[in-house]
Amino acid sequence: MQNVEIIQKPGCLFALIVSHRYDKPGISFFTSNDLSQQLAYMRHPAGKMIDAHVHKPVAREVHYTQETLLIKRGKLRVDFYDENQIYFESRILEAGDVILLVQGGHGFEVLEELEMFEVKQGPYAGDQDKLRLLTKLPEEFNFGTETAS
């Protein structure tokens, strides 16, 4: 799908990134039904009506926190770590980009003053739902504003 990037290794989906350039009429779901956090894009013309509705109670089981970030302003580097807590690549997000962090580890560096929204399963548990990684980025990498692979 154009302007959508999947960050994965065999058998493991780490993230979905939707560029601010994504532009398709209607509703586009980027996630499969087995994820506890769903991500969709919607573009409708003026006058489109969406029926008033209430969501019914549905039991859902969540095992891992998944986060969605919407970059409002600035630039953010996202560093990805595999299931063994080893760094494997980075991406740069800018205003209007959205990322769904599915699994694995991640770290961030703010490259330009940043405003962003974060959406994840609640309630917020502080550090109780996090394992801080001791691993560091390889020193020989100079990220600047380029994407590292």
C-alpha positions as CSV (number, residue, x, y, z in Angstrom):
1,M,0.0,0.0,0.0
2,Q,1.5,3.3,-1.1
3,N,2.6,5.7,1.8
4,V,2.3,2.9,4.3
5,E,5.4,1.1,5.7
6,I,5.5,-2.1,7.6
7,I,8.4,-2.7,10.0
8,Q,8.8,-6.4,10.4
9,K,11.1,-9.3,10.7
10,P,10.1,-12.9,9.8
11,G,7.1,-13.8,12.0
12,C,7.1,-10.5,13.9
13,L,5.2,-7.3,13.1
14,F,6.9,-4.4,15.0
15,A,5.1,-1.3,13.5
16,L,2.9,0.2,10.9
17,I,3.8,3.7,9.7
18,V,1.2,5.8,7.7
19,S,2.8,8.8,6.0
20,H,1.1,12.2,6.1
21,R,1.0,11.8,2.3
22,Y,-1.5,8.9,2.5
23,D,-4.7,10.0,0.7
24,K,-7.4,7.6,-0.3
25,P,-11.2,8.2,-0.4
26,G,-13.3,6.1,2.0
27,I,-12.1,4.0,4.9
28,S,-8.8,2.1,4.9
29,F,-8.0,-0.3,7.7
30,F,-4.2,-1.0,8.0
31,T,-4.4,-3.6,10.8
32,S,-5.6,-7.2,10.9
33,N,-8.4,-8.3,13.3
34,D,-5.9,-10.1,15.6
35,L,-4.4,-6.9,16.9
36,S,-5.8,-5.3,20.0
37,Q,-5.2,-1.8,18.6
38,Q,-6.9,-1.1,15.2
39,L,-5.7,1.7,12.9
40,A,-7.7,3.1,10.1
41,Y,-7.7,6.2,7.9
42,M,-10.9,7.9,6.8
43,R,-11.5,10.5,4.1
44,H,-15.1,11.5,3.3
45,P,-16.6,14.4,1.3
46,A,-18.5,17.2,2.9
47,G,-22.1,16.2,3.6
48,K,-21.3,12.5,4.2
49,M,-23.4,11.3,7.1
50,I,-22.2,8.7,9.6
51,D,-25.1,7.2,11.5
52,A,-25.3,8.0,15.2
53,H,-24.3,5.0,17.2
54,V,-23.3,3.6,20.5
55,H,-20.6,0.9,20.9
56,K,-21.8,-2.3,22.6
57,P,-19.8,-3.9,25.4
58,V,-17.5,-6.4,23.9
59,A,-15.1,-8.5,26.0
60,R,-11.5,-8.1,24.7
61,E,-8.3,-9.7,26.0
62,V,-5.2,-7.6,25.8
63,H,-1.8,-9.1,26.5
64,Y,0.6,-6.3,25.4
65,T,0.3,-2.6,25.2
66,Q,0.2,-1.2,21.7
67,E,0.7,2.5,21.1
68,T,-0.4,4.8,18.3
69,L,1.5,8.1,17.9
70,L,0.2,11.0,15.8
71,I,2.9,13.6,15.1
72,K,1.3,17.0,15.2
73,R,4.5,19.1,14.8
74,G,8.2,18.4,14.6
75,K,10.3,15.4,13.9
76,L,10.8,12.2,15.9
77,R,13.3,9.3,15.3
78,V,11.9,5.9,16.2
79,D,14.4,3.2,17.0
80,F,13.3,-0.4,16.8
81,Y,14.5,-3.3,18.9
82,D,13.8,-7.0,18.2
83,E,12.5,-9.7,20.6
84,N,16.1,-10.1,21.9
85,Q,16.3,-6.3,22.7
86,I,18.8,-5.8,19.9
87,Y,18.5,-2.6,17.8
88,F,17.8,-3.3,14.1
89,E,16.6,0.0,12.4
90,S,15.1,3.5,12.7
91,R,12.6,5.7,11.0
92,I,12.0,9.4,11.0
93,L,8.4,10.6,11.6
94,E,7.3,14.1,10.8
95,A,4.1,16.2,11.1
96,G,1.0,14.3,10.1
97,D,2.7,10.9,10.2
98,V,1.1,8.1,12.3
99,I,2.7,5.0,13.7
100,L,1.2,2.0,15.4
101,L,3.8,0.3,17.6
102,V,2.7,-3.4,17.7
103,Q,5.5,-5.4,19.5
104,G,9.2,-5.4,20.2
105,G,11.1,-2.6,21.8
106,H,11.3,1.0,20.7
107,G,13.0,4.2,21.7
108,F,12.8,7.8,20.5
109,E,14.8,10.9,19.9
110,V,13.2,14.2,19.3
111,L,14.9,15.7,16.3
112,E,12.8,18.9,16.2
113,E,10.6,20.4,18.9
114,L,7.7,17.9,19.0
115,E,4.0,17.9,19.6
116,M,2.3,14.5,19.3
117,F,-0.7,12.5,20.5
118,E,-0.4,9.0,22.0
119,V,-3.2,6.5,22.1
120,K,-2.9,3.2,23.9
121,Q,-4.9,0.8,26.1
122,G,-5.6,2.1,29.5
123,P,-5.4,2.7,32.3
124,Y,-2.0,4.3,32.2
125,A,0.2,2.2,34.4
126,G,3.4,4.3,34.4
127,D,6.6,2.2,34.5
128,Q,4.7,-0.9,35.7
129,D,4.0,-2.0,32.1
130,K,7.5,-1.2,30.8
131,L,10.9,-3.0,30.8
132,R,13.6,-0.4,30.3
133,L,16.1,-1.8,27.8
134,L,19.8,-1.7,28.8
135,T,20.9,-2.0,25.1
136,K,22.0,1.2,23.4
137,L,22.1,2.4,19.8
138,P,25.3,1.5,17.9
139,E,27.6,4.5,18.3
140,E,28.8,4.4,14.7
141,F,25.4,5.4,13.5
142,N,24.9,9.1,12.7
143,F,21.1,9.4,12.2
144,G,20.8,13.1,11.5
145,T,17.5,13.4,9.5
146,E,18.1,10.4,7.3
147,T,16.4,7.0,7.7
148,A,18.7,4.3,9.0
149,S,18.3,0.7,7.9
